[in-house]
Amino acid sequence: MRVFLLSALMGSAGVCAAAGDVALLIANENYDNGRDIRAAEDLLDAEAALTEAGFEVLAGEDVTAAELRALVEEAQQKADGSGRVIIAVSGHFASSGTGSWIFGTDADAPSRLSAGAQGVALEALVGVAAASPGQAVVLLGTEPREFSLGSGLSAGITAPEAPQGVTVVTGGAEDIAGFVQGALLTDGQSIVASLQSAPTLTGSGFLAPLIPFMGGTPAVEVEGPDSAERAFWTATQGINTAAGFQGYLNTYPDGLFVEEARRAIERIEQEPVKLAEAEEEALNLSRDARRQIQRSLTLLDYDPKGIDGIFGRGSRAAITKFQQANGLAATGFVTRGLMDRLKVQADRRNAELEAEAERRRVELERQDRAYWQETGALGDEAGLRAYIERYPDGVFADIAAVRLKPFEDARRDAAAVQDRADWDAAVSVDTEAAYEGYLQANPEGAFVAQANARVAELEFANKNKAALDAAKRNEERLGMSAGTRRLMEDRLSKLGLQPGPVDGVFDEKTRRAIRRYQEARRLQTTGYMNQATVVRLLADSVLR
């Protein structure tokens, strides 16, 4: 596709052109969903001749429907009635009983209902030309090539009714291209005379045999003081875009059709929302599919305020933000295209996060193993306790606990009767106060090291009680089924995090595995599931 503008250059080949002469060339040859119009691009060969004749040329090659509308809008702005207008278009056309359209190269089986969205109405083209009565021609070229159409349309060109002073010429794409750069630009020759040399073309509308198109003086004026505005409005209606209607309001702020233009803008702006809502309904998304969409949004930092399979205000806001960030219509509704794009981005983001998590896990384990070699691996009680204190969820935590037991048993056997009784009492209560009481009564007791270690553990737990209680409540709010819990345990197990039996019961081993998982991914390390942890775990399970 190419869209470009050739500035007007006044030539000296004997052809006299007005300063406001404008030409629009659209050559749609290569269609995504139809056979090519093989001679369409020949139309662009007329650029040089038109430029030499003094026309400001707007041209597009293989343009989409949106690009086609943008070019027509630009031509509408430039065709101000001060000069000649040539609009030449080649491509796939179709007609219904009430209208005709030229389609963008991205058109896909347009129907009567969708034709306006996939192309431009021919009425819009003649409406643009109507601003220059007596000096305007619209040329439409095509070929009998296969092109799938939906209900209500038939292939081919049906010339629209030409406004006063506008000539419409139809025929084959190759013949139209030759006519534009040849006979049409002959100085002092009328369009009627030019058509006599092109018998394969058909002319309609304004056909004055004695009025030359190039080198003559316009002889037709549209009656009425509002003729220019009405012609502009007709073209605007044919283009049927918000930008077009806004252009009308900018040109005629107190015009005849101001209210209609404002209503049209409101309608068009709401149309994508309605279409997207209907498309989402047609997808018939299951609750699991909606949950997956919410997980993907969360993974990409668009928080849907929950992963419950219900698209409430939070989900709609997250979808809208995703659409805005991706240059999509911000409707807040899911379409098939959005789902595909969301999945691609979420999969890519998850892969990035997992790669980062793996690097962090390797580094944490390296530090863990190095500290073990410096402490617990030596086998003495002090080293084992130092290791457990720093790495309570470490790689060797279970081994350290087993190796400490003989030291604790020996100390217990050697302890005085009263010392042992005080320690048993503290353990049975298991509070900071109980262990501190033991330490006060037995400052040289056999269980001082164990008491200090337990006091430190309880101090940490009490200090973080509010956060841990909140984390527990958040996990409960997730409402995870036993099947979901088993899936998470299975994922943790496959990652080598040793969560214990895959039974849907989150015991201390499971909590430790969750903490390891969270720490490696820089998630809030609590040992309890939250939305971020669930999203990452389930994303992993889907990808792997």
N, C-alpha and C positions, 0 to 999 in steps of 0.2 A: 504494500500500500504506500502511496505517496500523495500528499496534499501540498500544493504549492501555489504561489502567487507570482505572476510575471507582471511587473509594473508596466504601465502603458508607455510606449515609445512611439512618437509620431513618425510615420514613415514618409517616404517621398516617391512612392510607386504610383502616384496618380490617384490614390484613394483618399478621399477627404473624410475624416472621422471627427466626431464631436469629442470635447474634453471629457465627458462623462460616460463614454462608451464602456460597457461591461460585458464580458463573456464568461459563462460558466460551462466548463467541460467536465463531465463525469464519465469515466471509462471503466466500467465494471466487467472485467473479463473472467477472472478466476474466482469461481464461487466455491465455498466450502462444501455445500450440499447439493450441487447441481453441475451439469455439464457446462464447460466454458463457452462464453460468447467470443468466438475466435477473433473477430475483427473489431471488438470493442476498443482495444488499445489504439487502433488506427486513428481514432478520434483525436488523440493527443498530438497527432502529426499536424493538426491545425493550429497549434499554439503559436508557432513562428509567424504564420500568415496573419493571424488575428493581432498579434503584438505589433507587427509591422503596419497593420491597418489602424493602429492607435487604440486598440482595446486593452483595458485592464483585465487580465485573464486570471480567473480562479479555476484551478483544475485539481481533480482527484482521480487517482488510479486505484482500482480494487479497494474501494472504501466500504467500511461497515455502515450499518444503518445510522449509528450515532454520528459518524463522520460525515455521512451524506447530509443529514439534517443540519449539521454545523455549517457546511458549505452553502447550502441553500439559504440559511439564515444570513450568512455573510453577503451573499449576492443580493438578498432582499435589502440589506442596509445600503449597499453601494448603488443599486438601481433606483436612483432618486428622481428619474424622469428627465434628467438633463441631457441624456444621450441615448444611443441605441443599446438594445439588450439582445444578446444571443445566449440561449440556454440549449446546450446540446448534451444529450444523455444517452448512453448505450448500456445495455445490460438485460437482465431478466425482468419482464413486466407481467402483471396479471390484472384482471378486472373482475368486478362483481356487477350486479345490476345498478349499483349506485356510486361506484367509484373505481379508480384505477391507480396503480402504484408502480414505482420503480423500486427494486429491492437492493439492500446492502449485500455485500458478499458473504456476510455471516448469517443470512436468512436461512431458516430451517423449517421447511414445510409450512409456510405462512397460510393462515386461513383468513376468512373475512374478518374475524374478530381480532386477529393479531397482525394484520397487514400493516396497520399504522405504526406498530412498534418495530416492525422489521424492514420498513422502507419509508418512502415519502410519496404522498399523494400527488398525482399529476396536476391536480387542481392547484396545489401549492406552487408548482413551477409556472403555470400560466398566470397565477396571481402575482408572482414576482415580475413577470414580463408586462403585466397590465399597467405598471407604473409608467411605461413609455409607449403609449398608444401610437400606432402608425409606424413605429420604428423598433418593433420587438418581434422576435421569432423564437419559437420553441421547437426543437428537433429531437425526435425520439427514434432510436435505432435498436434493433434486436435481431435474433436469429432463432429459428425453430429448433431449440436444443432442449433436452430433457431437464425438467426442473419440477420437483415434487411440490404439490400444492395441497393445502388443507381444504376443508369444506367451504363452499361459497365462492370460490375463485376459479377462473379459467385463464389459461396462459395466453400471452400476447398483448398487443397494444390496442387499447380502445381510446382514440383521441378524445380528450376532454372538450367540452364546449368552450370555445375560445372567447375570452372577453373582448370588448370592442377594441379594435386596433391591434390585436395580437394574431399572428399567423402561426399555425401548428403544422409541422411537417413530420410525417411518419414513413418508415421504410426499413430496409435492411441496414445493419450496423455499418457495413463496408460502404454502402452508398451514401449514408448520412455523413460519414467521415469525409468522403470525397467532396460532397456538396458544400460542407462547411468551409473547407479551405480553398474551394474553387469557385463555382458559379455564384454562391451566395455573396461573395465579396467583390464581384465584378462591378466596377464603378459605373453608375448611371443606369443600372439594370434593375428592373422590378423583380420581386420574388416570383411573380407569375412567369415572367420571361425566363428566369433561372430554372424554374421547375420544368419548363418545356424541354430543357436539355437533360433532364433527369427523369425519364418516364417511369422509373421504378418507384419513385417517391410520390406520396400523396399529400396535397396541401389542403388546409381547411381554415376557416376563420377569416381574417382580414386578407383579402386577395385583390389588391388594386393593380391592374395591369399597367397603368401609366405612371405609377409613383416609384421611383428608384429607391432601393433599400440603402445603398451606399452612394454618397455624393448628392443626394436629393434633400429636400426640405420636408419634415413631417407635415402631413396634411390632415391628420385625424386628431381631434381633441375629444376627450370624453366629456360629455355634458355634465354640468353640476359643479358647485363650488367644493364639494367634498369628494370629488372623484379620486384624487390621489390617495386620500386616507382610506377610502373604500377598497381601492386596489391593494393597498398595503394590508388592510385587515383580511382580505380574501386570501392573500399569500400566507399571512400569519396563521389563519385557521387551517390551511392545508399542511403547513409545517407541524403544527400542533405540539409544540414544546413549551416548557415554562420559560425558557430563555427567549423564544420568539414572542410570546405574549408580553413578556417584560420589555422587550424591544419596542413593541407597539406602544406600551404605556410611556416609555421614555420619549418616544417620538411625538406622541399625541397625548400628553398628560390630561388634557381636557377634551379628549376625543369623543366620538359618537359611541364607541364600544368599550369604554373604560370598565364598566361594571362586568361586562361579559368577559373581558380579559382577566380581571381579578378572579372571577369565579373559575375560569379555565385554569389559572395557575394553581388555585387551591385544589381543583380536581386532579390535576396532573401530579401534584406533590403527594396527594393521598393515594394515588393509583398504585405506586410500587408497594406500599404497605398492604393494601388489599390483595394485590397479586401474591405477595410473599406469604401472607396469612393463608390464602387459599392453597398455595403450594405446600406449606407446612402441614395443613390438614390432609392433603392428598398423600403425603408421605406415610401417614398413619403410624407415627413413631410409637414403639412400645415404651414402657417405663424404663426398661433396661437401656434402650437406645438413648433415651433422654438423660439418664444417669451418665452414660458414656460421654455425651456432649458436655455435660456439666463438669465431668472429670477433666476433659480436654481443655475446657475454658480455664479451670483452676490451674492446671499445669502451665498454662500460658499467662498466668497472673491476671486473668479476668475473673474475679470472684463472683460466682453465681449465688452466694449466700446459702450454700447447702447443696448436697448431692442426694436429692430425694426423688428425682425423676419427675418433678413437678416444675413447670416453667412459670414461676411467679415473677414478682417485680425484680428481684435480684438477678434471676436468669435472663430476663429480657434486657436488663441494663447491661449485663455482661456480653450478651450477643450483640447488642448495639455497639458497644465499645470495640469489639472484635471487628465488626463490619466497618466502622469508621477507620480503624487502623489499617484495614486492608483495601480501602478505596471502594467498598461495596455500598450499596444503598442501605442506609441506616434504618432498617425497618424493625429490628428486634425479633424477627421471625426467621426460622431455619428453612433453608432451601437445600436441595441436593448439592448444588455447587458449594455452598457454605460448609456443609458437612465434609465434603471431600477436602477442601482447603484446610479446615480445622484439624482434620485427622493428620494430614501431612505435616502441619506445623507442630502439632502436639507430639507426634512420633519423633520428629527431629529434635524437639526440645527435650524430650525424655531421654533420648540417646545422649545428648550433650550432658544432661544432669547425671546420668549413670556413669558416663566416662569420668566426670569430675569426682563422683562419689567413690569410684573404684580407685582413683589416684589417692584420694584422702584415706580410704580404708587401708591401702597398702602402707602408707606412711604411718598411720596410727599403729598398725600391727608391727611395723618395724621398731617403733619406739617402745611398744609394749614388750616385744621380745628382747630388746636391748636392756630394758630395765630388769626383766626377769633374770637375765644372765648376771647382772650386777648384784641381785638380791636373792630372790627365792631359789634360783638354781644352785646356790651354794649350800642349801639345805639347813641352815641354822634358823632358829626361831625368829630372830630379829629381822633377818632378810625376808622370810616368808611374810611376816606381819607388815613390813614396809611395802612389799609388793601388793598385798591385798588392800592396804590403805589407799594406794595410788590407783590401782586398777581393780576395783571391786567387781567389774564386769569383764575383766581381762581374759586373754587367751588361756592363761594358766591359773585362773582364780579357783577353779574346782580342784586342781592338783595341789595348789597351796593350802587349801582348806583341809584336804586329806593329810598332807604332810605335817600340818600343825597339830593334828589330833593327838599323836603320841606325846608331844610336848605338853599339851594340856592335860592328858591323862596322867602323865608322870608328875606334873605339878600338883594335881589333885591328890594323888596317892601320898605325896610327901607333905602336903599341907597339914597344919594343925587342925584339930577337930573343930575349934571355934571359927578359924579362918574359913574352912570349908563350909560350915553351916551358914556363915554370913554371906558367902558367895552364892550358895544355893538360894538363899532368900532373895538376894538381889536379882538373880536370873529369873526367879518365879514372878517377880513384880515387873521387871524389864522396863524401868523408867530411869531417866537421868538422875532423879533424886535418889533412887534406890542404889544405883552404882556409885554415886558420890558419897552416900552414906557408908557403903562398903569401904571406899578409899579412905575416908576419915577414920574409920574404926581399924583399918588394917593398912596403914601406909607402907608397910614392908611386906604385905601379904603376897601369897603365891599367885593371886589372880589380878594383880595391879595392871599389868599390860593389857589383859583382856578387858578389864573394866574401863580403862582409858579409851580403848578402841571402840567399845560399845557406846560410851558417852559421846564420842565424836560422831558416830553414826546417828545417834538419836538427836543430837544437836542439829545436824544437817537436815534430818527429816522434819524436825519441829520448825526450823527456820523456813523450810520450803513447803510446809504443810498446806498453806493456802493455795499455792500454785499446783501442788500435786492433787489436792482435793478438786480444784477446778479442772485439771486434766482428766481426772477420773469421771467427773460429771460430763465433760465434753464427750468422752468415749461412750458413756451410757446414752447420750442424746443421739449418737449415730445409729442406734438401734440395730446393730449388726446381728444377723442371724448366725446360728451355729455353723451353717455352711460357709458363710463369709469368713468367719473366724478360722475355720479349717483351711480355707484358701490362703489366708494370710500366713498362717503357721507353715503351710506347705511352701509358700514363697520364701519365707525366712529360712526354712530348712535348706532349700535349694541354693540359697546364697551362702550356706555354710555357717549360719549364725546360731545353730543348735537351740531351737526354741522348745525342745522336749517333744512329747508325743503330739502328733497332729490329730487332736481330738476336739478342737473347738473350745478348749478350756485354757484361759490365759493364766498360767501359774507363774511362779517366780522365774523359772527358766525362760518362759515366753517373754516376760517383762524385760529380762536382761537382753534377750535377742532384739527386742524392739528398741531398747536404748542404744544398742550397738548400731542398728540400722539408722536410727535418727542421727546419731553422732556423725557417722560417715557422710551423711547428706546435709549436715548443718541445719537439721530441723530441730525444733524444740525438744530437748532430750529429757523425757519424763517417764518413758516406759509404757505410756498409754497412747492409744490410737487417737489421732485427730484427723481433720479433713485432709491436711497436707500429707500426712503419712499414708493415709488410705489411698489417696490419689496416686502417690508414687508407687506404692506396692502393687496396686491393681494395674497401673500402667505397665509396670514391669512384667506382670503375669500375662498381660495380653501380648506384649511384644515378644516375650520369650516363650 
